[in-house]
Amino acid sequence: MNFVFFSPHFPSSSGEFAVRLHEEGATVLGIGDAAYDGLSPRLRAALTEYYRVGDMENEDETLRAAGYFTHKYGKIDRFESMNEHWLESDARMRTNFNVEGTKADFVDNLKHKSKMKAFFRQSGVDTVRFLKNPDRESAAAFIEQNGFPVVVKPDLGSGASHTYKLSDQDELDYFLHTRPRDTEFIMEEFIDGIILTYDGLIDRDGIVRFHASHRFEQSIMKVVSDDDHLRYFCLKDVDPEVERAGRSILAAFGIRERFFHIELFRSNKDGRLIALEVNMRPPGAWMTDAINYSYDVDVYSLWAKMVVHGGSGEPPRGRYYTGYASRKDRKTYVRGHEEIMRQLGGEIVRYDAIDEIFSRASGNRAYQFRAESLERVREIADYIQAER
């Protein structure tokens, strides 16, 4: 298999996927904007060849790189990044070189939140009521029907950037007056609830070969807007209702041979599961490693085996709950790092700094830890994040 890995160096977890592809016998060909000598030694060893481009947004440069690989190594079998930002670039290259996978004519359905809603409805899973391109008149009608608060967010993009909760008419007026004019927004009803994810691997035959679920008890939108620290928990088991909803959504989108990350609300008001977003990529914020710690697996290797050899076997069962608790440099905490490691060292599985580009949502540095109960990982998160 000739696998062209677009941006194998960023985010850093991408390198693990490239390494496992190489271990499974694929010819891994990298395209990126980083200097070759700046790549990690493990990643350099996994790459058969690396083509450096000056600007990864420049499609002509990427076309030349892929053409060079085709001339030297033969037909490209897969063209992939593990980053939401490059979904459209990946799809255009697959279209241009007739590579298996999502093509340019479908990728908008995976990028635009407004287009996702039709697939959610097709899946039979409830979704959030929304309004595309709100103006003063249409927003007033939407709010009359659904009430305040409402959420506004860019139709295109991932994460919580430029996402706002509007609680009254003054906040709505301010948004309408100051909104970026070059960005299309959607307005959604506000759901008071927690986020549950359905994450995993689906093979080329549409069979889910691995799955897991994370629980977010904070609003990511509020974490970003307040510059707060983040916590979440990888669950030992997948809720059967979450699994049914997730599988129905995967079937509606017709996704194959992908890592998937589906976000659902669990409403505090009535307990309903409500589809929020779908991302056909690995989850961020160390969640791939959280899966590894909870299930005692190597999900990077499971993905590589699935891509190179096809899927096999039943999804393994979880053994632990794994927590993530970040800290912000601007905050003052009760306990220092040394005390945390002294008291919790046996349960901490990772401590590291966060790349600056992700720090607004994911914190400046973070701890990952696991235990046999959800209550215990909550206690550990409280201990780490207690403020003065």
C-alpha positions as CSV (number, residue, x, y, z in Angstrom):
1,M,0.0,0.0,0.0
2,N,1.3,3.5,-1.0
3,F,0.0,5.7,1.7
4,V,0.5,9.5,1.3
5,F,0.3,11.1,4.8
6,F,-0.5,14.8,4.6
7,S,0.9,16.6,7.6
8,P,2.5,13.6,9.3
9,H,4.1,15.9,11.9
10,F,1.1,17.8,13.2
11,P,-0.7,17.3,15.4
12,S,2.0,15.3,17.2
13,S,-0.2,12.2,17.5
14,S,-0.2,12.0,13.7
15,G,3.4,10.6,13.9
16,E,2.1,7.6,15.9
17,F,-0.3,6.7,13.0
18,A,2.5,7.0,10.5
19,V,4.8,4.8,12.6
20,R,2.1,2.1,12.9
21,L,1.4,2.2,9.1
22,H,5.1,1.5,8.5
23,E,5.1,-1.4,11.0
24,E,2.2,-2.9,9.1
25,G,4.2,-2.9,5.9
26,A,2.8,0.2,4.1
27,T,5.0,2.5,2.1
28,V,4.4,5.8,4.0
29,L,5.1,9.0,2.0
30,G,4.9,12.3,3.8
31,I,3.9,15.8,2.6
32,G,4.4,18.6,5.0
33,D,5.8,22.1,5.6
34,A,8.2,21.2,8.4
35,A,11.9,20.8,7.8
36,Y,12.8,17.1,7.5
37,D,15.5,17.4,10.2
38,G,12.7,18.8,12.5
39,L,10.7,15.6,12.3
40,S,11.0,13.2,15.2
41,P,13.5,10.4,14.7
42,R,10.7,7.8,14.9
43,L,8.7,9.6,12.3
44,R,11.7,10.0,9.9
45,A,12.3,6.2,10.2
46,A,8.7,5.5,9.3
47,L,8.7,7.6,6.2
48,T,10.0,6.1,3.0
49,E,10.2,9.6,1.6
50,Y,9.2,13.1,2.7
51,Y,8.3,16.0,0.3
52,R,8.5,19.4,1.9
53,V,6.2,22.1,0.6
54,G,6.4,25.8,1.4
55,D,2.7,26.2,2.0
56,M,0.4,23.4,2.7
57,E,-2.6,25.6,1.7
58,N,-1.1,25.8,-1.8
59,E,-2.8,23.1,-3.8
60,D,-0.4,23.4,-6.7
61,E,2.5,22.4,-4.5
62,T,0.6,19.5,-3.1
63,L,-0.3,18.3,-6.6
64,R,3.3,18.4,-7.6
65,A,4.3,16.4,-4.5
66,A,1.6,13.7,-5.1
67,G,2.5,13.6,-8.8
68,Y,6.2,13.1,-7.9
69,F,5.2,10.2,-5.6
70,T,3.0,8.7,-8.3
71,H,5.8,8.8,-10.8
72,K,8.3,7.2,-8.4
73,Y,6.2,4.7,-6.4
74,G,3.2,4.0,-8.6
75,K,-0.5,4.5,-7.9
76,I,-1.4,6.2,-4.6
77,D,-3.7,3.9,-2.6
78,R,-4.6,6.3,0.2
79,F,-4.2,10.0,0.8
80,E,-4.9,11.1,4.3
81,S,-4.3,13.5,7.1
82,M,-5.6,13.0,10.7
83,N,-6.5,16.6,11.0
84,E,-10.0,18.2,10.6
85,H,-8.4,21.2,9.0
86,W,-7.2,19.3,5.9
87,L,-10.4,17.3,5.2
88,E,-11.1,19.4,2.0
89,S,-7.5,19.2,0.8
90,D,-7.5,15.4,1.3
91,A,-10.8,15.0,-0.6
92,R,-9.6,17.1,-3.5
93,M,-6.4,15.1,-3.8
94,R,-8.3,11.8,-3.7
95,T,-10.5,13.2,-6.5
96,N,-7.6,14.4,-8.6
97,F,-5.7,11.1,-8.3
98,N,-8.7,8.7,-8.1
99,V,-7.7,7.5,-4.6
100,E,-10.2,5.5,-2.5
101,G,-12.0,7.5,0.2
102,T,-14.2,10.6,0.6
103,K,-14.1,12.7,-2.5
104,A,-14.6,16.4,-3.1
105,D,-18.3,16.2,-3.9
106,F,-19.1,14.8,-0.5
107,V,-16.7,16.4,1.9
108,D,-18.8,19.5,2.5
109,N,-21.3,17.3,4.3
110,L,-18.6,16.5,6.8
111,K,-17.5,20.2,7.2
112,H,-20.6,22.2,7.3
113,K,-22.7,21.9,10.4
114,S,-25.9,22.9,8.6
115,K,-25.4,20.0,6.1
116,M,-24.8,17.5,8.9
117,K,-28.3,18.0,10.1
118,A,-29.9,16.3,7.1
119,F,-27.9,13.2,7.8
120,F,-28.8,13.3,11.4
121,R,-32.5,13.4,10.5
122,Q,-31.9,10.5,8.1
123,S,-30.3,8.5,10.9
124,G,-33.4,8.9,13.1
125,V,-31.4,10.6,15.8
126,D,-32.8,13.9,17.2
127,T,-30.7,16.9,16.3
128,V,-30.5,20.5,17.4
129,R,-33.0,22.9,15.8
130,F,-31.0,25.5,13.8
131,L,-31.2,28.6,11.6
132,K,-28.7,29.2,8.8
133,N,-27.3,32.7,8.2
134,P,-29.3,34.5,10.9
135,D,-30.2,38.1,10.3
136,R,-32.2,40.4,12.6
137,E,-35.6,39.3,11.2
138,S,-35.0,35.5,11.0
139,A,-33.2,35.4,14.3
140,A,-36.2,37.1,16.0
141,A,-38.5,34.5,14.5
142,F,-36.2,31.7,15.6
143,I,-36.0,33.0,19.2
144,E,-39.7,33.6,19.4
145,Q,-40.2,29.9,18.6
146,N,-37.2,28.5,20.7
147,G,-36.5,31.2,23.3
148,F,-33.3,32.4,24.8
149,P,-30.5,31.4,25.2
150,V,-29.3,30.4,21.7
151,V,-25.9,29.4,20.4
152,V,-24.3,30.9,17.3
153,K,-21.3,29.3,15.7
154,P,-19.5,29.2,12.3
155,D,-21.2,26.8,9.9
156,L,-17.8,25.7,8.7
157,G,-15.0,24.6,11.1
158,S,-14.4,22.6,14.2
159,G,-13.9,23.4,17.9
160,A,-15.4,26.2,19.8
161,S,-13.8,29.2,18.1
162,H,-16.2,32.1,17.5
163,T,-19.0,30.2,19.3
164,Y,-21.2,32.2,21.6
165,K,-24.1,31.7,23.9
166,L,-26.6,34.6,23.6
167,S,-28.8,35.0,26.6
168,D,-30.9,38.1,25.8
169,Q,-31.7,40.7,23.1
170,D,-28.7,42.9,24.0
171,E,-26.3,40.1,23.4
172,L,-28.1,39.2,20.2
173,D,-27.9,42.8,19.0
174,Y,-24.2,43.0,19.8
175,F,-23.5,39.8,17.9
176,L,-25.4,40.9,14.8
177,H,-23.6,44.2,14.9
178,T,-20.0,42.8,15.4
179,R,-20.1,39.4,13.7
180,P,-17.4,38.8,11.1
181,R,-19.0,39.4,7.7
182,D,-16.8,36.9,5.9
183,T,-18.0,34.0,8.1
184,E,-21.3,32.1,7.7
185,F,-23.0,31.4,11.0
186,I,-25.7,29.1,12.2
187,M,-28.0,29.7,15.2
188,E,-29.0,26.8,17.3
189,E,-31.3,26.2,20.2
190,F,-29.4,25.9,23.5
191,I,-29.3,22.4,25.0
192,D,-28.6,22.2,28.7
193,G,-26.8,18.9,29.1
194,I,-23.6,16.9,28.9
195,I,-21.7,15.8,25.8
196,L,-21.2,12.1,25.2
197,T,-19.1,11.0,22.3
198,Y,-19.1,7.9,20.1
199,D,-15.5,7.4,18.9
200,G,-13.9,4.5,17.0
201,L,-12.9,2.8,13.8
202,I,-15.1,1.7,10.9
203,D,-13.6,-0.5,8.3
204,R,-13.9,-0.5,4.5
205,D,-17.0,-2.8,4.7
206,G,-18.8,-0.5,7.1
207,I,-18.2,-2.6,10.2
208,V,-17.3,-0.9,13.5
209,R,-14.1,-2.5,14.6
210,F,-13.5,-0.5,17.7
211,H,-15.6,1.9,19.8
212,A,-15.3,4.0,22.9
213,S,-17.1,7.0,24.5
214,H,-16.0,10.1,26.4
215,R,-18.1,12.2,28.8
216,F,-17.8,16.0,29.0
217,E,-19.6,17.6,31.9
218,Q,-18.4,21.1,31.0
219,S,-19.5,23.3,28.1
220,I,-16.4,23.5,25.8
221,M,-17.9,26.7,24.5
222,K,-17.7,28.1,28.1
223,V,-14.2,26.7,28.6
224,V,-13.0,28.6,25.6
225,S,-14.9,31.9,26.3
226,D,-13.8,31.9,30.0
227,D,-10.3,30.7,29.3
228,D,-11.0,28.0,31.8
229,H,-9.3,24.6,32.5
230,L,-10.8,21.5,30.9
231,R,-11.7,18.0,32.2
232,Y,-13.3,15.0,30.6
233,F,-13.5,11.2,31.2
234,C,-13.1,8.2,28.9
235,L,-15.7,5.7,30.0
236,K,-15.1,2.0,30.5
237,D,-18.2,1.1,28.7
238,V,-20.2,2.6,25.8
239,D,-23.8,3.4,26.7
240,P,-26.0,1.1,24.5
241,E,-28.2,4.2,23.5
242,V,-25.0,6.1,22.5
243,E,-23.9,3.1,20.5
244,R,-27.2,2.8,18.6
245,A,-27.3,6.5,17.8
246,G,-23.6,6.5,16.7
247,R,-24.0,3.5,14.4
248,S,-27.2,5.0,12.9
249,I,-25.3,8.2,12.1
250,L,-22.4,6.3,10.6
251,A,-24.8,4.4,8.4
252,A,-26.5,7.6,7.3
253,F,-23.2,9.2,6.2
254,G,-22.0,6.0,4.6
255,I,-18.6,6.4,6.0
256,R,-15.9,3.8,5.4
257,E,-12.3,3.1,6.6
258,R,-12.2,6.0,9.0
259,F,-11.5,7.0,12.5
260,F,-14.8,8.7,13.7
261,H,-15.7,11.1,16.5
262,I,-19.4,11.8,17.0
263,E,-20.7,14.3,19.6
264,L,-24.1,14.0,21.2
265,F,-25.9,15.9,23.9
266,R,-27.6,14.1,26.8
267,S,-30.3,16.6,27.7
268,N,-30.6,17.4,31.4
269,K,-34.2,18.3,30.9
270,D,-35.6,15.1,29.5
271,G,-32.6,12.7,29.0
272,R,-32.8,12.7,25.2
273,L,-29.8,12.0,23.1
274,I,-29.4,14.8,20.5
275,A,-26.8,14.7,17.7
276,L,-24.5,17.7,17.7
277,E,-21.6,17.2,15.3
278,V,-19.7,14.5,13.4
279,N,-16.0,14.5,12.8
280,M,-14.4,11.9,10.6
281,R,-11.0,12.0,12.3
282,P,-9.4,10.9,15.6
283,P,-10.7,12.9,18.6
284,G,-8.3,15.5,20.0
285,A,-7.1,16.6,23.5
286,W,-5.3,13.3,24.2
287,M,-8.4,11.3,23.7
288,T,-6.7,8.7,21.5
289,D,-4.3,8.0,24.5
290,A,-7.3,8.1,26.9
291,I,-8.8,5.2,24.8
292,N,-5.5,3.3,25.0
293,Y,-5.3,3.7,28.8
294,S,-9.0,2.7,29.3
295,Y,-9.0,-0.3,27.0
296,D,-5.3,-1.4,27.3
297,V,-5.0,-1.3,23.5
298,D,-2.9,0.6,20.9
299,V,-5.6,2.4,18.9
300,Y,-2.9,3.7,16.5
301,S,-2.0,0.1,15.7
302,L,-5.6,-1.0,15.4
303,W,-6.3,1.8,12.9
304,A,-3.2,0.9,10.8
305,K,-4.0,-2.8,10.8
306,M,-7.6,-2.0,9.6
307,V,-6.3,0.3,6.8
308,V,-3.6,-2.0,5.5
309,H,-5.1,-5.4,6.1
310,G,-8.9,-4.8,6.6
311,G,-10.8,-5.2,9.8
312,S,-11.1,-8.3,12.0
313,G,-12.3,-9.3,15.4
314,E,-14.7,-7.9,18.0
315,P,-14.2,-4.6,19.8
316,P,-12.2,-5.1,23.0
317,R,-13.9,-4.3,26.3
318,G,-12.8,-1.4,28.5
319,R,-11.0,-1.9,31.8
320,Y,-10.6,1.5,33.4
321,Y,-12.0,5.1,33.4
322,T,-9.4,7.6,32.2
323,G,-9.6,11.2,33.1
324,Y,-8.0,14.4,31.7
325,A,-7.6,17.5,33.8
326,S,-5.8,20.5,32.4
327,R,-4.4,23.6,34.2
328,K,-4.1,27.2,33.1
329,D,-1.0,29.2,33.7
330,R,-3.2,32.3,34.6
331,K,-4.8,30.4,37.5
332,T,-3.4,29.8,41.0
333,Y,-4.0,26.2,42.2
334,V,-4.0,24.8,45.7
335,R,-1.5,22.1,45.0
336,G,1.7,22.1,43.1
337,H,2.9,19.5,40.6
338,E,5.2,17.8,43.1
339,E,2.4,17.3,45.6
340,I,0.1,16.0,42.9
341,M,2.7,13.5,41.8
342,R,3.5,12.5,45.3
343,Q,-0.1,11.9,46.2
344,L,-1.4,10.5,42.9
345,G,1.6,9.2,41.2
346,G,0.3,5.6,41.0
347,E,-2.8,6.8,39.1
348,I,-1.2,9.5,36.9
349,V,-0.4,8.0,33.5
350,R,0.7,11.2,31.7
351,Y,1.7,14.8,32.4
352,D,2.8,17.2,29.6
353,A,2.5,20.7,28.2
354,I,-0.1,21.4,25.6
355,D,0.8,23.0,22.2
356,E,0.0,26.7,22.3
357,I,-2.4,26.5,19.4
358,F,-4.7,24.2,21.5
359,S,-4.2,25.8,24.9
360,R,-7.3,28.0,24.9
361,A,-9.5,24.9,24.9
362,S,-7.2,22.2,26.3
363,G,-5.1,24.1,28.9
364,N,-1.5,25.0,29.1
365,R,-0.5,21.6,30.7
366,A,-2.5,18.6,31.6
367,Y,-2.7,15.4,33.6
368,Q,-4.1,12.1,32.4
369,F,-5.0,9.4,35.0
370,R,-7.0,6.3,35.3
371,A,-9.0,4.4,38.0
372,E,-11.6,1.7,38.3
373,S,-14.6,4.0,38.9
374,L,-16.0,7.2,37.4
375,E,-16.3,8.6,40.9
376,R,-12.5,8.2,41.5
377,V,-11.4,10.0,38.3
378,R,-13.8,12.8,39.2
379,E,-12.1,13.0,42.6
380,I,-8.7,13.2,41.0
381,A,-9.8,15.9,38.6
382,D,-11.1,17.9,41.6
383,Y,-7.8,17.5,43.4
384,I,-5.7,18.7,40.5
385,Q,-7.9,21.6,39.6
386,A,-8.7,23.0,43.1
387,E,-8.0,26.7,43.0
388,R,-6.9,29.1,45.7
